Amino acid sequence: MIDYGKRIIKESYHEGKLQFTQVKYSIPMLIDNNEDQGKSDALSNIMEALDIITSGDTCELTLNIKADKKHVITMITKEFVVEE
């Protein structure tokens, strides 16, 4: 499903029995260094992230936007829990 990023599986047990499983994805997206292209790339990535919600895969999505010291966006990381 993903080419880059993390797939985090959280399992909860009670008295030795599996009670709950949660799968969380953390996917980084690098942004072009060109300022104008970078803004366009960032907006495209944000729109793609919103598609995860509207497709019914999750009800909650966190976006972490990082910029360099010149305030140019360098990376957007999207984190979401997959509904199973």
Secondary structure by P-SEA (a helix, b strand, c coil): cccbbbbbbbbbbccccccbbbbbbbbbbbbbccaaaaaaaaaaaaaaaaaaaaaccccbbbbbbbbcccccccbbbbbbbbcc
